[in-house]
């Protein structure tokens, strides 16, 4: 366990580490402070208010956000509900912090995977690129735009995959059909990932991954399995069904092929780590970085310019 900010910064800057960042909604919470509530519970409750004749003021224990969304679709047209969530997200405005964070990540020149749907980390000057696969071509789909990356470099290609670029794990508002909101959509996404990783009846053989030009070579999946992961601003609690499962698959892969094992770090507050999450993360090969405050996590760790 790492509790010192300077030691955590050394991990990011160590040349032997091939790091990819995974960023969650914590960056938005920090960016907006008390001005905007970007939480998923707020988005879902607002969508419920617009779709249902009944009123709900909270999402109670005993139901996940994805299950709540599935039930929400019983109340109205699913397309209208999705659009209402997109409209709510688009009401947020990018902040100076988003720009400063983006500048810091560009300087670090490491890939960024995000579970967020919004495009505020990209800003207005990023180029959207759809990466070709050397064997399968683009393989693009509006439901799973996994080979779409946003980069300041218009010549970004599969050869730059370990350099800075922003990838959306669960979809983005640029592709409404890609948004993973319900348990149903996450289940389908998991099945698609299985099709990439395993080719023999899903028996954890990893033959789909164990090849030089595997199907996911031009997608963010390649970064999950071939980079040291540095998770920041992501609760990674029981709500994150798909990503937690994918990290378990990652650990299975490393146990099958120990010579390919990559490292992982999870950053959080010292006061917010439950024993269950600690057990989960350590079991899948992640070292914990526990810092004192949000300023250290969201500003000082990545040398983000203060605004």
N, C-alpha and C positions, 0 to 999 in steps of 0.2 A: 504494500500500500504506500502511495506517495502522498505526503501532506505538505510539501514545500513547493511554492510557486516556481522557483528557479529550476528545481529538478524537473518539474513538469515541462517547462519551456525547453529544457535540454532534449527531452524526448522528441519533440516536434522538429528540432533543428539537427538531430543526429543524422549524418549522411547515410548510415546503413539502414535506417528506417524508411521503408517505402510507404508513406502514410497516405491514407485517404480519410478525410473528415466525414463524419455523419452528423448533420445538424438537424435539430428539431425545432419545435415551436417556442422553445425557451428564448431563442434569439428575438422573436417578435415580442414576447412578454417583456424582455429587457428593453427593447427599442421603444415600446409604447408607454412604458411605466404605467401610470394611472389614467392616461388619456384615452386608451382604447383597450377593450377586453378582447384579445384575439383567441381566447380559449375555445376548444372544440365544444365544450358543454354550452357555451353562449351561442355559438353558431347553430347548434342543433336545436336548442330551445327557441331561438328566433325562427328557425325553419318550422318548428312545430306550431308556433303561434300563427304563422302565416298559412298553415295547411289544415289545421284541425279546429273544430268547434270547441273542444275541451282545452283547458288551460293547464300547463305544467310550468312550475317555477324552478324545478331542479331535476336532475337525473339521479335517481336514488341508487344506493348500493344494491347489488344483485342483478344489474344489467350493464353490459358494456356499451360504449358509444356506438359501435358497429351494429349491435343488436337493436339499439334504440333507433338507428337509422332505418333498419329493415322494417320495424314497426311503423315508423313515420311514413313509409311508402304505402301503407294501408290507408292512410288518411287523404292522399292526394296523388296526382300524376307524378311519377318519379322524375320525369324530365323537368317539371316545374320546380320540384324540390331542389334538385341539383342546381338549377339556374338561380334559385333564391340564395343558396349558399355561395355561389360564385359572385352574385351581386353584393352580398354582405362583405366578402373578402375584398372586392374591388372598391368598397367604400373606405377601406384603410388607405392611408397615404404612406409611401416610403419615407423613412426618416433619415436624418444625417447619420445616425448609427448604422443603418443598412449600408450606406455608401462607404463609411469608414471600415466596416467589417469586410465588405467586398474588396476594398483596396488592400487590406491586410492579407486576405486570402490570396489575392493575385500575387502579392510579393512573396508569399510562401510557395507559390506555384505547385500546389498539391490539389488533387481532385476533391470535389465537394459533392457529397450525396446528401439530399435533404428529403425529409418526410413531409415537408410543407407543400401546400398547393399553390401558394402565392408566388409572384415573380419579382418581389421587391428586392431580393438579394441580387438578382440579375441587373436591375436598373434598365436603362433605355439603350445602352450602347453595346450590349452583348449580341453576338451573332448566334442564331439558332442553326445547328448543324445536325444532319441525320447521317450517322456514320455507316459506311459500307462495310460489309463482312467480306473477307477475301474469297470465301467460297459461296456464301448464300446471298450476297448482295445486301440490300438495305434491310429487307425483312420488316419493314415498318408497318405498324398497325395503330389506329387511333385509340384502341383500347389499351394497348401496351406499348407506348412509345419509349421503350427502354433504351433505344440507341440514339435518342435525342439528347444532345449536350449543348449547353450555352457557354460560349467562350468569346473573349475579346479578339481571338485569333481566327480570322476567316479561313485559314488554311489548316485548322485543327483537324486531325485525322486519327485513325486507329493507332498510328505510330506515336501520337501524343497523349495516349490515354492516361498515363501516369502524371501528366501535367495538369495545371489548373483548368477546370471546367466544372460546370454545375449540372448535376443530374437529379431528376425527380423520381424517387423510388415509388411513390404511391400515386403518381400522376400530377398534372398541373392544370391550372385554369385555362391555359392555352389549348388544352385538349379536354373538353368537358367529359367526353366518353371515357377518359383515362382515370378519372377521379375514383379512388377507392374509398368509399364511404360506408358501405354496408358489410356485414359479415359474409353475405353472399359473394360480393365482389372480391373480398380478401381470400375467400376459399378458392375462387376461380384463379386468382393470381397465384396462389400457392400451387395449384395444379399446373399452371403454365411453367412456373419455375421448376417443378419436378421434371417436366418434359425436357428442359434444358440440361438438368443435372444428371438424370438417370435415363438409360435407354433400355434396360432389361426388366420390364415389369415392376419398376419402382422398388427394387430390392436393395437399395442403398449401395449399388455397385459403383456409382459415380463414373461409369463408362462414358456418359455424356460430357462430363467435365474433364476426364483424363485423356485429353488429346490436344495437340498443339493449336489446332484451329477449331476449337469447340464452338458450339452454336452461340454461346453468350459472349464471344470474344469482343464484339463491338457494342456491348451494353454495360450498364452499371453493375450487373451481376459479376462481371469479370473482376471488378475492383473489390467486391466483397470477398472473393476467394483468393485474390492475389496481392492484396495490400495489407499493411498493418493498419487496423482501424482505430480511429480516435473519435470517440462519441462525445458530443457536447450539446447541451441544451435540449436533451431528449430524455423524457422520463423513463422510457423503456419499461414501463410497468405492464401489468397484465392486459392493458388495452392494446398494446403493440403486438397483436397476435402474429401477423405475417413476419415482421422483422425478427421477433424472438425465435420463431421457428427457423428462419433462414440462418440465423447465427448458430443454432443447434446443428443444422446441416453443415455449416462451415466447419464446426468442430469435428463432426463425423468424418468429413473429408480429410482433415488434418490427421486424425487418428489412423485413417486408412493409408495416407501418404505422409508420414512424419517429416520427410525431407522438404516438404512444401509448406510446412507450418508457418503462419504469420502471427504477429503479436496483436494485442488489442488493449486499449485503455478506455476507461469510462470516467468522465469528469462529472462531479457533483459536489454539493455542499456536504460538509462533515455532518451536519445535523439532519440530513434528509435520506440517509441510506438505511433501508430496512434490512433485516437479516435475510429475508427471503430473496431480495434483489441481489444482495451481496453473494449469497450462495449460488444463484443463477449465473451471475457474471463470472465468478471465479471458476465455475464448472465448465464454462465455454471458453476459458483461456484469457479472460480479460483481467488486467490489473486495475485497481481502483485508484483514482486521483481525487482526493477529498480536499477542497480548498475552503477558505474561511468565509468568502462572501461572493456575491454576484459580480462585483466589479473585477475581482480577480479572474473569474471564469470567463466573462464576456468581453473584457477589455484588456487586462494586463497579460493574460495567458498568450494571446495572439498578437500582442503589441498593436492593438487597435487604437488609432488616434482618438483622443478624447474630444467630444463635441460639446 
